[in-house]
């Protein structure tokens, strides 16, 4: 066998080994990413609805903070603040602290709704990225499987015709030809 044929056979073996390693590496990843988005977390539609609801609740909390003095249970606090008798009985400082605490709690709830909405948006975007990655990995594994089938076809067609070649194992040190002493 000539040196060129030997190099081509070794390259063919390396390609076969590389394709097999890539399939072993990518196939489980592609399989796990191909699951529907609903099994990953929640469907895209539900995430969009939840995101919109969280943002609307944040806007509602801001509106509540602006209109807090006009909403019934909280309007009593405003009445207590401007009523001299109640303000003197409770204490001016206590009424102010209660008012500030109420605004802080309502503001904190609003910030929590904003954070939840932002987190839901990030989850939705990551699910989109996972879906695209799964689709591309699926096509990559499909291409690798086609290449593996082509290699096996060539192997079955031509390697059986070559005499004395054991192509299923790597040649040992004593089996490799010494090209420096070729005639």
Steps between C-alpha positions, in 0.01 A plus 500: 500500500634843418563775748208706365257211546628443852457870587149502352404191700636655821314824426184301437543327839550833673186642336302197608627533856431877503143459371429232760636720783296799383179295485564367850558857622213682326220244488408503873520879504282532191252249644464693825462834319235367260244465779209742466525828686209394722712225653782746564290742701179647367371564151602819326145636502465452876834671557396798288169528687677474837752764394225740391308441823809574710572822310134607530507429873815713529325787320195442722716523813644832378146626439402377847787696654382815321135448594564347842334790682177447307464121543268418794708304752798726448298821498442447873870551552480830312203605714693410814793709379288813452268452800657683796335291768603162350846627410562619859369173650714277278793734466611696196820299464313170512255609231788615275691172558187300421448700181864454391491128587184455295655668196818293541308171519290586196813613312681179598210291369516697174874435466438129561244490219751675274772249590268205441397642161864548402588146613210354301618693193852359539361148537293547183802627304718215628234248397512651150878464493476139623243426229725642225805317638305173510388547141854568379646213700236272354606596147869463596441149636303419184795610284739297714278193467492545121880525498524189718273310259712614203818388677350161580386461139849577370648270762276209400551559131877543483673377812386143451679501161839601642708199603657476842363821649350481842321831520327447833807556716787745506825355367763430764854632496631197315215507246557856377698523178836672509492742211871575527587150378248470220626392164 
